[in-house]
């Protein structure tokens, strides 16, 4: 099973990797992210540990263009 979650937020409000880890865990997905995960620069697959198992997810951070902003 997979999930797709798309979030839009201002760069100034971008949580740290530790805050992402805490929020994901509180949402019911016990995950351990790598502490050097750069939330602003990382693009692509991000491996992580979920309940002792190696797992991962696609992660992209990008600027929003005018057409996307108009859709919001």
Predicted model as a PDB file, atoms N, CA, C, CB and O in Angstrom, pLDDT in the B-factor column:
MODEL        1                                                                  
ATOM      1  N   UNK A   1       0.837  -1.155   0.000  1.00 63.00           N  
ATOM      2  CA  UNK A   1       0.000   0.000   0.000  1.00 63.00           C  
ATOM      3  C   UNK A   1       0.895   1.235   0.000  1.00 63.00           C  
ATOM      4  CB  UNK A   1      -0.959  -0.012   1.205  1.00 63.00           C  
ATOM      5  O   UNK A   1       1.963   1.238   0.613  1.00 63.00           O  
ATOM      6  N   UNK A   2       0.461   2.260  -0.678  1.00 72.00           N  
ATOM      7  CA  UNK A   2       1.221   3.504  -0.682  1.00 72.00           C  
ATOM      8  C   UNK A   2       0.276   4.685  -0.503  1.00 72.00           C  
ATOM      9  CB  UNK A   2       2.030   3.648  -1.990  1.00 72.00           C  
ATOM     10  O   UNK A   2      -0.925   4.592  -0.755  1.00 72.00           O  
ATOM     11  N   UNK A   3       0.843   5.778  -0.069  1.00 74.00           N  
ATOM     12  CA  UNK A   3       0.106   7.016   0.136  1.00 74.00           C  
ATOM     13  C   UNK A   3       0.820   8.126  -0.624  1.00 74.00           C  
ATOM     14  CB  UNK A   3      -0.018   7.360   1.654  1.00 74.00           C  
ATOM     15  O   UNK A   3       2.041   8.105  -0.780  1.00 74.00           O  
ATOM     16  N   UNK A   4       0.048   9.083  -1.087  1.00 79.00           N  
ATOM     17  CA  UNK A   4       0.645  10.278  -1.680  1.00 79.00           C  
ATOM     18  C   UNK A   4       0.142  11.474  -0.892  1.00 79.00           C  
ATOM     19  CB  UNK A   4       0.295  10.412  -3.209  1.00 79.00           C  
ATOM     20  O   UNK A   4      -1.062  11.697  -0.774  1.00 79.00           O  
ATOM     21  N   UNK A   5       1.074  12.230  -0.361  1.00 79.00           N  
ATOM     22  CA  UNK A   5       0.745  13.410   0.429  1.00 79.00           C  
ATOM     23  C   UNK A   5       1.486  14.587  -0.179  1.00 79.00           C  
ATOM     24  CB  UNK A   5       1.118  13.218   1.941  1.00 79.00           C  
ATOM     25  O   UNK A   5       2.708  14.552  -0.325  1.00 79.00           O  
ATOM     26  N   UNK A   6       0.754  15.616  -0.528  1.00 80.00           N  
ATOM     27  CA  UNK A   6       1.366  16.825  -1.082  1.00 80.00           C  
ATOM     28  C   UNK A   6       1.070  17.964  -0.123  1.00 80.00           C  
ATOM     29  CB  UNK A   6       0.830  17.142  -2.529  1.00 80.00           C  
ATOM     30  O   UNK A   6      -0.076  18.180   0.272  1.00 80.00           O  
ATOM     31  N   UNK A   7       2.109  18.685   0.243  1.00 80.00           N  
ATOM     32  CA  UNK A   7       1.964  19.790   1.183  1.00 80.00           C  
ATOM     33  C   UNK A   7       2.531  21.056   0.560  1.00 80.00           C  
ATOM     34  CB  UNK A   7       2.670  19.474   2.526  1.00 80.00           C  
ATOM     35  O   UNK A   7       3.534  21.025  -0.153  1.00 80.00           O  
ATOM     36  N   UNK A   8       1.874  22.155   0.842  1.00 81.00           N  
ATOM     37  CA  UNK A   8       2.363  23.457   0.408  1.00 81.00           C  
ATOM     38  C   UNK A   8       2.555  24.317   1.645  1.00 81.00           C  
ATOM     39  CB  UNK A   8       1.381  24.132  -0.606  1.00 81.00           C  
ATOM     40  O   UNK A   8       1.624  24.498   2.430  1.00 81.00           O  
ATOM     41  N   UNK A   9       3.752  24.842   1.820  1.00 82.00           N  
ATOM     42  CA  UNK A   9       4.013  25.746   2.923  1.00 82.00           C  
ATOM     43  C   UNK A   9       5.157  26.674   2.572  1.00 82.00           C  
ATOM     44  CB  UNK A   9       4.323  24.969   4.202  1.00 82.00           C  
ATOM     45  O   UNK A   9       5.966  26.380   1.691  1.00 82.00           O  
ATOM     46  N   UNK A  10       5.216  27.780   3.260  1.00 82.00           N  
ATOM     47  CA  UNK A  10       6.284  28.751   3.038  1.00 82.00           C  
ATOM     48  C   UNK A  10       7.598  28.164   3.531  1.00 82.00           C  
ATOM     49  CB  UNK A  10       5.978  30.096   3.754  1.00 82.00           C  
ATOM     50  O   UNK A  10       7.630  27.436   4.523  1.00 82.00           O  
ATOM     51  N   UNK A  11       8.686  28.488   2.828  1.00 82.00           N  
ATOM     52  CA  UNK A  11      10.007  27.995   3.228  1.00 82.00           C  
ATOM     53  C   UNK A  11      10.325  28.349   4.676  1.00 82.00           C  
ATOM     54  CB  UNK A  11      11.083  28.564   2.308  1.00 82.00           C  
ATOM     55  O   UNK A  11      10.955  27.567   5.390  1.00 82.00           O  
ATOM     56  N   UNK A  12       9.887  29.530   5.105  1.00 86.00           N  
ATOM     57  CA  UNK A  12      10.149  29.964   6.481  1.00 86.00           C  
ATOM     58  C   UNK A  12       9.456  29.056   7.493  1.00 86.00           C  
ATOM     59  CB  UNK A  12       9.689  31.411   6.679  1.00 86.00           C  
ATOM     60  O   UNK A  12       9.852  29.020   8.659  1.00 86.00           O  
ATOM     61  N   UNK A  13       8.434  28.328   7.067  1.00 88.00           N  
ATOM     62  CA  UNK A  13       7.688  27.436   7.964  1.00 88.00           C  
ATOM     63  C   UNK A  13       8.084  25.969   7.814  1.00 88.00           C  
ATOM     64  CB  UNK A  13       6.205  27.581   7.713  1.00 88.00           C  
ATOM     65  O   UNK A  13       7.458  25.095   8.414  1.00 88.00           O  
ATOM     66  N   UNK A  14       9.122  25.693   7.014  1.00 86.00           N  
ATOM     67  CA  UNK A  14       9.546  24.316   6.771  1.00 86.00           C  
ATOM     68  C   UNK A  14      10.110  23.704   8.051  1.00 86.00           C  
ATOM     69  CB  UNK A  14      10.596  24.261   5.639  1.00 86.00           C  
ATOM     70  O   UNK A  14      11.092  24.205   8.600  1.00 86.00           O  
ATOM     71  N   UNK A  15       9.490  22.617   8.530  1.00 88.00           N  
ATOM     72  CA  UNK A  15       9.997  21.966   9.749  1.00 88.00           C  
ATOM     73  C   UNK A  15      11.342  21.285   9.511  1.00 88.00           C  
ATOM     74  CB  UNK A  15       8.983  20.938  10.260  1.00 88.00           C  
ATOM     75  O   UNK A  15      11.677  20.934   8.379  1.00 88.00           O  
ATOM     76  N   UNK A  16      12.093  21.106  10.563  1.00 88.00           N  
ATOM     77  CA  UNK A  16      13.353  20.369  10.498  1.00 88.00           C  
ATOM     78  C   UNK A  16      13.058  18.883  10.301  1.00 88.00           C  
ATOM     79  CB  UNK A  16      14.200  20.598  11.787  1.00 88.00           C  
ATOM     80  O   UNK A  16      11.915  18.450  10.443  1.00 88.00           O  
ATOM     81  N   UNK A  17      14.088  18.108   9.974  1.00 87.00           N  
ATOM     82  CA  UNK A  17      13.886  16.658   9.808  1.00 87.00           C  
ATOM     83  C   UNK A  17      13.391  16.029  11.105  1.00 87.00           C  
ATOM     84  CB  UNK A  17      15.195  15.975   9.357  1.00 87.00           C  
ATOM     85  O   UNK A  17      12.578  15.105  11.066  1.00 87.00           O  
ATOM     86  N   UNK A  18      13.863  16.508  12.248  1.00 90.00           N  
ATOM     87  CA  UNK A  18      13.406  15.970  13.541  1.00 90.00           C  
ATOM     88  C   UNK A  18      11.921  16.261  13.748  1.00 90.00           C  
ATOM     89  CB  UNK A  18      14.234  16.572  14.708  1.00 90.00           C  
ATOM     90  O   UNK A  18      11.182  15.405  14.237  1.00 90.00           O  
ATOM     91  N   UNK A  19      11.483  17.462  13.379  1.00 90.00           N  
ATOM     92  CA  UNK A  19      10.057  17.786  13.513  1.00 90.00           C  
ATOM     93  C   UNK A  19       9.210  16.964  12.550  1.00 90.00           C  
ATOM     94  CB  UNK A  19       9.822  19.280  13.267  1.00 90.00           C  
ATOM     95  O   UNK A  19       8.098  16.563  12.894  1.00 90.00           O  
ATOM     96  N   UNK A  20       9.730  16.705  11.327  1.00 86.00           N  
ATOM     97  CA  UNK A  20       9.019  15.825  10.398  1.00 86.00           C  
ATOM     98  C   UNK A  20       8.877  14.433  11.020  1.00 86.00           C  
ATOM     99  CB  UNK A  20       9.765  15.744   9.029  1.00 86.00           C  
ATOM    100  O   UNK A  20       7.796  13.844  11.003  1.00 86.00           O  
ATOM    101  N   UNK A  21       9.978  13.917  11.567  1.00 89.00           N  
ATOM    102  CA  UNK A  21       9.962  12.590  12.189  1.00 89.00           C  
ATOM    103  C   UNK A  21       8.917  12.521  13.299  1.00 89.00           C  
ATOM    104  CB  UNK A  21      11.350  12.243  12.750  1.00 89.00           C  
ATOM    105  O   UNK A  21       8.151  11.560  13.370  1.00 89.00           O  
ATOM    106  N   UNK A  22       8.882  13.520  14.155  1.00 93.00           N  
ATOM    107  CA  UNK A  22       7.915  13.560  15.257  1.00 93.00           C  
ATOM    108  C   UNK A  22       6.482  13.592  14.729  1.00 93.00           C  
ATOM    109  CB  UNK A  22       8.173  14.784  16.154  1.00 93.00           C  
ATOM    110  O   UNK A  22       5.623  12.861  15.223  1.00 93.00           O  
ATOM    111  N   UNK A  23       6.221  14.432  13.733  1.00 91.00           N  
ATOM    112  CA  UNK A  23       4.867  14.552  13.181  1.00 91.00           C  
ATOM    113  C   UNK A  23       4.417  13.260  12.502  1.00 91.00           C  
ATOM    114  CB  UNK A  23       4.805  15.708  12.184  1.00 91.00           C  
ATOM    115  O   UNK A  23       3.268  12.848  12.660  1.00 91.00           O  
ATOM    116  N   UNK A  24       5.307  12.621  11.751  1.00 87.00           N  
ATOM    117  CA  UNK A  24       4.970  11.364  11.076  1.00 87.00           C  
ATOM    118  C   UNK A  24       4.676  10.276  12.104  1.00 87.00           C  
ATOM    119  CB  UNK A  24       6.116  10.921  10.138  1.00 87.00           C  
ATOM    120  O   UNK A  24       3.723   9.513  11.947  1.00 87.00           O  
ATOM    121  N   UNK A  25       5.494  10.202  13.154  1.00 90.00           N  
ATOM    122  CA  UNK A  25       5.286   9.220  14.218  1.00 90.00           C  
ATOM    123  C   UNK A  25       3.958   9.468  14.930  1.00 90.00           C  
ATOM    124  CB  UNK A  25       6.446   9.266  15.226  1.00 90.00           C  
ATOM    125  O   UNK A  25       3.219   8.524  15.208  1.00 90.00           O  
ATOM    126  N   UNK A  26       3.656  10.722  15.225  1.00 94.00           N  
ATOM    127  CA  UNK A  26       2.397  11.053  15.892  1.00 94.00           C  
ATOM    128  C   UNK A  26       1.180  10.735  15.016  1.00 94.00           C  
ATOM    129  CB  UNK A  26       2.384  12.530  16.277  1.00 94.00           C  
ATOM    130  O   UNK A  26       0.080  10.522  15.527  1.00 94.00           O  
ATOM    131  N   UNK A  27       1.384  10.704  13.690  1.00 91.00           N  
ATOM    132  CA  UNK A  27       0.299  10.362  12.764  1.00 91.00           C  
ATOM    133  C   UNK A  27       0.122   8.845  12.631  1.00 91.00           C  
ATOM    134  CB  UNK A  27       0.572  10.975  11.386  1.00 91.00           C  
ATOM    135  O   UNK A  27      -0.729   8.384  11.870  1.00 91.00           O  
ATOM    136  N   UNK A  28       0.921   8.071  13.368  1.00 89.00           N  
ATOM    137  CA  UNK A  28       0.736   6.622  13.376  1.00 89.00           C  
ATOM    138  C   UNK A  28       1.737   5.833  12.551  1.00 89.00           C  
ATOM    139  CB  UNK A  28      -0.609   6.310  12.897  1.00 89.00           C  
ATOM    140  O   UNK A  28       1.558   4.632  12.348  1.00 89.00           O  
ATOM    141  N   UNK A  29       2.782   6.484  12.075  1.00 84.00           N  
ATOM    142  CA  UNK A  29       3.803   5.804  11.288  1.00 84.00           C  
ATOM    143  C   UNK A  29       5.140   5.932  12.013  1.00 84.00           C  
ATOM    144  CB  UNK A  29       3.889   6.393   9.843  1.00 84.00           C  
ATOM    145  O   UNK A  29       5.868   6.899  11.787  1.00 84.00           O  
ATOM    146  N   UNK A  30       5.478   4.980  12.877  1.00 89.00           N  
ATOM    147  CA  UNK A  30       6.709   5.072  13.666  1.00 89.00           C  
ATOM    148  C   UNK A  30       7.951   4.991  12.777  1.00 89.00           C  
ATOM    149  CB  UNK A  30       6.748   3.959  14.719  1.00 89.00           C  
ATOM    150  O   UNK A  30       8.366   3.909  12.362  1.00 89.00           O  
ATOM    151  N   UNK A  31       8.526   6.143  12.499  1.00 90.00           N  
ATOM    152  CA  UNK A  31       9.618   6.240  11.550  1.00 90.00           C  
ATOM    153  C   UNK A  31      10.839   6.877  12.209  1.00 90.00           C  
ATOM    154  CB  UNK A  31       9.188   7.046  10.318  1.00 90.00           C  
ATOM    155  O   UNK A  31      10.710   7.700  13.115  1.00 90.00           O  
ATOM    156  N   UNK A  32      12.005   6.490  11.750  1.00 91.00           N  
ATOM    157  CA  UNK A  32      13.264   7.120  12.155  1.00 91.00           C  
ATOM    158  C   UNK A  32      13.906   7.661  10.884  1.00 91.00           C  
ATOM    159  CB  UNK A  32      14.226   6.101  12.911  1.00 91.00           C  
ATOM    160  O   UNK A  32      14.318   6.893  10.014  1.00 91.00           O  
ATOM    161  N   UNK A  33      13.991   8.983  10.779  1.00 89.00           N  
ATOM    162  CA  UNK A  33      14.639   9.615   9.633  1.00 89.00           C  
ATOM    163  C   UNK A  33      16.112   9.836   9.952  1.00 89.00           C  
ATOM    164  CB  UNK A  33      13.946  10.960   9.270  1.00 89.00           C  
ATOM    165  O   UNK A  33      16.495   9.971  11.115  1.00 89.00           O  
ATOM    166  N   UNK A  34      16.922   9.869   8.921  1.00 85.00           N  
ATOM    167  CA  UNK A  34      18.331  10.147   9.126  1.00 85.00           C  
ATOM    168  C   UNK A  34      18.496  11.593   9.563  1.00 85.00           C  
ATOM    169  CB  UNK A  34      19.144   9.863   7.845  1.00 85.00           C  
ATOM    170  O   UNK A  34      17.896  12.484   8.961  1.00 85.00           O  
ATOM    171  N   UNK A  35      19.290  11.852  10.593  1.00 82.00           N  
ATOM    172  CA  UNK A  35      19.412  13.211  11.129  1.00 82.00           C  
ATOM    173  C   UNK A  35      20.023  14.206  10.148  1.00 82.00           C  
ATOM    174  CB  UNK A  35      20.238  13.184  12.377  1.00 82.00           C  
ATOM    175  O   UNK A  35      19.830  15.413  10.300  1.00 82.00           O  
ATOM    176  N   UNK A  36      20.756  13.724   9.146  1.00 83.00           N  
ATOM    177  CA  UNK A  36      21.354  14.648   8.177  1.00 83.00           C  
ATOM    178  C   UNK A  36      20.459  14.898   6.965  1.00 83.00           C  
ATOM    179  CB  UNK A  36      22.690  14.109   7.713  1.00 83.00           C  
ATOM    180  O   UNK A  36      20.896  15.517   5.994  1.00 83.00           O  
ATOM    181  N   UNK A  37      19.223  14.430   7.007  1.00 83.00           N  
ATOM    182  CA  UNK A  37      18.245  14.663   5.941  1.00 83.00           C  
ATOM    183  C   UNK A  37      17.964  16.158   5.841  1.00 83.00           C  
ATOM    184  CB  UNK A  37      16.925  13.870   6.203  1.00 83.00           C  
ATOM    185  O   UNK A  37      17.469  16.762   6.793  1.00 83.00           O  
ATOM    186  N   UNK A  38      18.275  16.752   4.705  1.00 87.00           N  
ATOM    187  CA  UNK A  38      18.083  18.190   4.484  1.00 87.00           C  
ATOM    188  C   UNK A  38      16.717  18.402   3.836  1.00 87.00           C  
ATOM    189  CB  UNK A  38      19.229  18.787   3.587  1.00 87.00           C  
ATOM    190  O   UNK A  38      16.525  18.091   2.660  1.00 87.00           O  
ATOM    191  N   UNK A  39      15.781  18.928   4.600  1.00 86.00           N  
ATOM    192  CA  UNK A  39      14.402  19.072   4.140  1.00 86.00           C  
ATOM    193  C   UNK A  39      14.256  20.045   2.974  1.00 86.00           C  
ATOM    194  CB  UNK A  39      13.534  19.525   5.277  1.00 86.00           C  
ATOM    195  O   UNK A  39      13.272  19.972   2.237  1.00 86.00           O  
ATOM    196  N   UNK A  40      15.207  20.947   2.793  1.00 85.00           N  
ATOM    197  CA  UNK A  40      15.108  21.911   1.695  1.00 85.00           C  
ATOM    198  C   UNK A  40      15.818  21.454   0.425  1.00 85.00           C  
ATOM    199  CB  UNK A  40      15.672  23.233   2.131  1.00 85.00           C  
ATOM    200  O   UNK A  40      15.418  21.850  -0.669  1.00 85.00           O  
ATOM    201  N   UNK A  41      16.846  20.644   0.539  1.00 87.00           N  
ATOM    202  CA  UNK A  41      17.644  20.281  -0.620  1.00 87.00           C  
ATOM    203  C   UNK A  41      17.407  18.871  -1.148  1.00 87.00           C  
ATOM    204  CB  UNK A  41      19.065  20.431  -0.288  1.00 87.00           C  
ATOM    205  O   UNK A  41      17.678  18.608  -2.320  1.00 87.00           O  
ATOM    206  N   UNK A  42      16.910  17.959  -0.317  1.00 88.00           N  
ATOM    207  CA  UNK A  42      16.770  16.563  -0.745  1.00 88.00           C  
ATOM    208  C   UNK A  42      15.683  16.434  -1.818  1.00 88.00           C  
ATOM    209  CB  UNK A  42      16.437  15.657   0.466  1.00 88.00           C  
ATOM    210  O   UNK A  42      14.624  17.056  -1.736  1.00 88.00           O  
ATOM    211  N   UNK A  43      15.974  15.623  -2.807  1.00 88.00           N  
ATOM    212  CA  UNK A  43      15.000  15.274  -3.842  1.00 88.00           C  
ATOM    213  C   UNK A  43      15.175  13.805  -4.172  1.00 88.00           C  
ATOM    214  CB  UNK A  43      15.171  16.163  -5.122  1.00 88.00           C  
ATOM    215  O   UNK A  43      16.293  13.333  -4.379  1.00 88.00           O  
ATOM    216  N   UNK A  44      14.065  13.084  -4.219  1.00 91.00           N  
ATOM    217  CA  UNK A  44      14.112  11.673  -4.595  1.00 91.00           C  
ATOM    218  C   UNK A  44      13.828  10.744  -3.434  1.00 91.00           C  
ATOM    219  CB  UNK A  44      15.450  11.343  -5.177  1.00 91.00           C  
ATOM    220  O   UNK A  44      13.190  11.126  -2.453  1.00 91.00           O  
ATOM    221  N   UNK A  45      14.309   9.520  -3.559  1.00 92.00           N  
ATOM    222  CA  UNK A  45      14.028   8.497  -2.555  1.00 92.00           C  
ATOM    223  C   UNK A  45      14.788   8.785  -1.268  1.00 92.00           C  
ATOM    224  CB  UNK A  45      14.394   7.106  -3.086  1.00 92.00           C  
ATOM    225  O   UNK A  45      15.977   9.100  -1.293  1.00 92.00           O  
ATOM    226  N   UNK A  46      14.100   8.676  -0.162  1.00 89.00           N  
ATOM    227  CA  UNK A  46      14.706   8.866   1.158  1.00 89.00           C  
ATOM    228  C   UNK A  46      14.472   7.587   1.952  1.00 89.00           C  
ATOM    229  CB  UNK A  46      14.106  10.126   1.904  1.00 89.00           C  
ATOM    230  O   UNK A  46      13.338   7.278   2.319  1.00 89.00           O  
ATOM    231  N   UNK A  47      15.532   6.851   2.214  1.00 90.00           N  
ATOM    232  CA  UNK A  47      15.367   5.640   3.005  1.00 90.00           C  
ATOM    233  C   UNK A  47      15.233   6.017   4.476  1.00 90.00           C  
ATOM    234  CB  UNK A  47      16.558   4.669   2.791  1.00 90.00           C  
ATOM    235  O   UNK A  47      15.757   7.035   4.928  1.00 90.00           O  
ATOM    236  N   UNK A  48      14.525   5.176   5.200  1.00 90.00           N  
ATOM    237  CA  UNK A  48      14.290   5.400   6.624  1.00 90.00           C  
ATOM    238  C   UNK A  48      14.002   4.063   7.286  1.00 90.00           C  
ATOM    239  CB  UNK A  48      13.117   6.399   6.854  1.00 90.00           C  
ATOM    240  O   UNK A  48      13.925   3.031   6.618  1.00 90.00           O  
ATOM    241  N   UNK A  49      13.845   4.089   8.587  1.00 90.00           N  
ATOM    242  CA  UNK A  49      13.571   2.895   9.364  1.00 90.00           C  
ATOM    243  C   UNK A  49      12.151   3.001   9.918  1.00 90.00           C  
ATOM    244  CB  UNK A  49      14.615   2.715  10.511  1.00 90.00           C  
ATOM    245  O   UNK A  49      11.813   3.977  10.587  1.00 90.00           O  
ATOM    246  N   UNK A  50      11.323   1.995   9.637  1.00 88.00           N  
ATOM    247  CA  UNK A  50       9.948   1.961  10.136  1.00 88.00           C  
ATOM    248  C   UNK A  50       9.760   0.673  10.924  1.00 88.00           C  
ATOM    249  CB  UNK A  50       8.911   2.061   8.964  1.00 88.00           C  
ATOM    250  O   UNK A  50       9.800  -0.418  10.355  1.00 88.00           O  
ATOM    251  N   UNK A  51       9.559   0.793  12.208  1.00 86.00           N  
ATOM    252  CA  UNK A  51       9.373  -0.352  13.103  1.00 86.00           C  
ATOM    253  C   UNK A  51      10.496  -1.378  12.934  1.00 86.00           C  
ATOM    254  CB  UNK A  51       8.012  -1.015  12.842  1.00 86.00           C  
ATOM    255  O   UNK A  51      10.244  -2.582  12.895  1.00 86.00           O  
ATOM    256  N   UNK A  52      11.723  -0.896  12.836  1.00 87.00           N  
ATOM    257  CA  UNK A  52      12.866  -1.793  12.734  1.00 87.00           C  
ATOM    258  C   UNK A  52      13.143  -2.327  11.345  1.00 87.00           C  
ATOM    259  CB  UNK A  52      12.671  -2.922  13.638  1.00 87.00           C  
ATOM    260  O   UNK A  52      14.112  -3.063  11.157  1.00 87.00           O  
ATOM    261  N   UNK A  53      12.328  -1.983  10.373  1.00 90.00           N  
ATOM    262  CA  UNK A  53      12.498  -2.451   9.003  1.00 90.00           C  
ATOM    263  C   UNK A  53      12.982  -1.301   8.122  1.00 90.00           C  
ATOM    264  CB  UNK A  53      11.174  -3.039   8.456  1.00 90.00           C  
ATOM    265  O   UNK A  53      12.573  -0.154   8.304  1.00 90.00           O  
ATOM    266  N   UNK A  54      13.853  -1.615   7.169  1.00 90.00           N  
ATOM    267  CA  UNK A  54      14.293  -0.608   6.218  1.00 90.00           C  
ATOM    268  C   UNK A  54      13.152  -0.321   5.254  1.00 90.00           C  
ATOM    269  CB  UNK A  54      15.567  -1.071   5.456  1.00 90.00           C  
ATOM    270  O   UNK A  54      12.557  -1.237   4.687  1.00 90.00           O  
ATOM    271  N   UNK A  55      12.859   0.938   5.079  1.00 89.00           N  
ATOM    272  CA  UNK A  55      11.783   1.375   4.209  1.00 89.00           C  
ATOM    273  C   UNK A  55      12.209   2.691   3.565  1.00 89.00           C  
ATOM    274  CB  UNK A  55      10.437   1.531   4.998  1.00 89.00           C  
ATOM    275  O   UNK A  55      13.399   3.005   3.532  1.00 89.00           O  
ATOM    276  N   UNK A  56      11.265   3.453   3.060  1.00 87.00           N  
ATOM    277  CA  UNK A  56      11.597   4.745   2.491  1.00 87.00           C  
ATOM    278  C   UNK A  56      10.424   5.348   1.755  1.00 87.00           C  
ATOM    279  CB  UNK A  56      12.775   4.622   1.567  1.00 87.00           C  
ATOM    280  O   UNK A  56       9.352   4.750   1.652  1.00 87.00           O  
ATOM    281  N   UNK A  57      10.652   6.553   1.241  1.00 86.00           N  
ATOM    282  CA  UNK A  57       9.605   7.251   0.506  1.00 86.00           C  
ATOM    283  C   UNK A  57      10.225   8.280  -0.416  1.00 86.00           C  
ATOM    284  CB  UNK A  57       8.610   7.918   1.467  1.00 86.00           C  
ATOM    285  O   UNK A  57      11.376   8.678  -0.238  1.00 86.00           O  
ATOM    286  N   UNK A  58       9.456   8.707  -1.400  1.00 88.00           N  
ATOM    287  CA  UNK A  58       9.890   9.763  -2.304  1.00 88.00           C  
ATOM    288  C   UNK A  58       9.636  11.099  -1.624  1.00 88.00           C  
ATOM    289  CB  UNK A  58       9.151   9.679  -3.679  1.00 88.00           C  
ATOM    290  O   UNK A  58       8.581  11.320  -1.028  1.00 88.00           O  
ATOM    291  N   UNK A  59      10.610  11.977  -1.722  1.00 86.00           N  
ATOM    292  CA  UNK A  59      10.496  13.298  -1.101  1.00 86.00           C  
ATOM    293  C   UNK A  59      11.056  14.329  -2.072  1.00 86.00           C  
ATOM    294  CB  UNK A  59      11.248  13.353   0.276  1.00 86.00           C  
ATOM    295  O   UNK A  59      12.154  14.164  -2.603  1.00 86.00           O  
ATOM    296  N   UNK A  60      10.303  15.377  -2.294  1.00 85.00           N  
ATOM    297  CA  UNK A  60      10.757  16.459  -3.149  1.00 85.00           C  
ATOM    298  C   UNK A  60      10.384  17.781  -2.511  1.00 85.00           C  
ATOM    299  CB  UNK A  60      10.155  16.343  -4.564  1.00 85.00           C  
ATOM    300  O   UNK A  60       9.296  17.931  -1.956  1.00 85.00           O  
ATOM    301  N   UNK A  61      11.272  18.714  -2.592  1.00 83.00           N  
ATOM    302  CA  UNK A  61      11.016  20.069  -2.132  1.00 83.00           C  
ATOM    303  C   UNK A  61      11.289  20.990  -3.310  1.00 83.00           C  
ATOM    304  CB  UNK A  61      11.899  20.444  -0.880  1.00 83.00           C  
ATOM    305  O   UNK A  61      12.377  20.958  -3.884  1.00 83.00           O  
ATOM    306  N   UNK A  62      10.311  21.808  -3.673  1.00 82.00           N  
ATOM    307  CA  UNK A  62      10.467  22.678  -4.837  1.00 82.00           C  
ATOM    308  C   UNK A  62       9.668  23.949  -4.636  1.00 82.00           C  
ATOM    309  CB  UNK A  62      10.024  21.961  -6.128  1.00 82.00           C  
ATOM    310  O   UNK A  62       8.728  24.000  -3.843  1.00 82.00           O  
ATOM    311  N   UNK A  63      10.059  24.960  -5.363  1.00 83.00           N  
ATOM    312  CA  UNK A  63       9.280  26.191  -5.361  1.00 83.00           C  
ATOM    313  C   UNK A  63       7.995  25.981  -6.143  1.00 83.00           C  
ATOM    314  CB  UNK A  63      10.093  27.361  -5.953  1.00 83.00           C  
ATOM    315  O   UNK A  63       7.958  25.195  -7.089  1.00 83.00           O  
ATOM    316  N   UNK A  64       6.960  26.674  -5.754  1.00 85.00           N  
ATOM    317  CA  UNK A  64       5.667  26.581  -6.417  1.00 85.00           C  
ATOM    318  C   UNK A  64       5.591  27.647  -7.501  1.00 85.00           C  
ATOM    319  CB  UNK A  64       4.503  26.739  -5.401  1.00 85.00           C  
ATOM    320  O   UNK A  64       5.922  28.809  -7.266  1.00 85.00           O  
ATOM    321  N   UNK A  65       5.153  27.242  -8.693  1.00 85.00           N  
ATOM    322  CA  UNK A  65       5.051  28.234  -9.769  1.00 85.00           C  
ATOM    323  C   UNK A  65       3.663  28.882  -9.761  1.00 85.00           C  
ATOM    324  CB  UNK A  65       5.334  27.576 -11.148  1.00 85.00           C  
ATOM    325  O   UNK A  65       2.777  28.461  -9.016  1.00 85.00           O  
ATOM    326  N   UNK A  66       3.487  29.894 -10.585  1.00 85.00           N  
ATOM    327  CA  UNK A  66       2.243  30.670 -10.589  1.00 85.00           C  
ATOM    328  C   UNK A  66       1.015  29.818 -10.913  1.00 85.00           C  
ATOM    329  CB  UNK A  66       2.349  31.802 -11.590  1.00 85.00           C  
ATOM    330  O   UNK A  66      -0.049  30.038 -10.333  1.00 85.00           O  
ATOM    331  N   UNK A  67       1.138  28.855 -11.823  1.00 87.00           N  
ATOM    332  CA  UNK A  67      -0.023  28.020 -12.181  1.00 87.00           C  
ATOM    333  C   UNK A  67      -0.468  27.164 -10.987  1.00 87.00           C  
ATOM    334  CB  UNK A  67       0.319  27.107 -13.392  1.00 87.00           C  
ATOM    335  O   UNK A  67      -1.665  26.983 -10.766  1.00 87.00           O  
ATOM    336  N   UNK A  68       0.493  26.642 -10.222  1.00 81.00           N  
ATOM    337  CA  UNK A  68       0.146  25.863  -9.023  1.00 81.00           C  
ATOM    338  C   UNK A  68      -0.505  26.754  -7.976  1.00 81.00           C  
ATOM    339  CB  UNK A  68       1.399  25.183  -8.433  1.00 81.00           C  
ATOM    340  O   UNK A  68      -1.474  26.349  -7.334  1.00 81.00           O  
ATOM    341  N   UNK A  69       0.013  27.954  -7.799  1.00 80.00           N  
ATOM    342  CA  UNK A  69      -0.564  28.883  -6.838  1.00 80.00           C  
ATOM    343  C   UNK A  69      -1.998  29.242  -7.215  1.00 80.00           C  
ATOM    344  CB  UNK A  69       0.288  30.146  -6.744  1.00 80.00           C  
ATOM    345  O   UNK A  69      -2.855  29.372  -6.341  1.00 80.00           O  
ATOM    346  N   UNK A  70      -2.261  29.401  -8.504  1.00 84.00           N  
ATOM    347  CA  UNK A  70      -3.624  29.726  -8.950  1.00 84.00           C  
ATOM    348  C   UNK A  70      -4.585  28.582  -8.659  1.00 84.00           C  
ATOM    349  CB  UNK A  70      -3.636  30.049 -10.452  1.00 84.00           C  
ATOM    350  O   UNK A  70      -5.748  28.824  -8.335  1.00 84.00           O  
ATOM    351  N   UNK A  71      -4.119  27.339  -8.769  1.00 82.00           N  
ATOM    352  CA  UNK A  71      -4.952  26.178  -8.474  1.00 82.00           C  
ATOM    353  C   UNK A  71      -5.296  26.090  -6.993  1.00 82.00           C  
ATOM    354  CB  UNK A  71      -4.252  24.907  -8.917  1.00 82.00           C  
ATOM    355  O   UNK A  71      -6.363  25.600  -6.623  1.00 82.00           O  
ATOM    356  N   UNK A  72      -4.388  26.566  -6.151  1.00 75.00           N  
ATOM    357  CA  UNK A  72      -4.630  26.518  -4.708  1.00 75.00           C  
ATOM    358  C   UNK A  72      -5.687  27.517  -4.325  1.00 75.00           C  
ATOM    359  CB  UNK A  72      -3.344  26.785  -3.925  1.00 75.00           C  
ATOM    360  O   UNK A  72      -6.033  27.629  -3.149  1.00 75.00           O  
TER     361      UNK A  72                                                      
ENDMDL                                                                          
END                                                                             
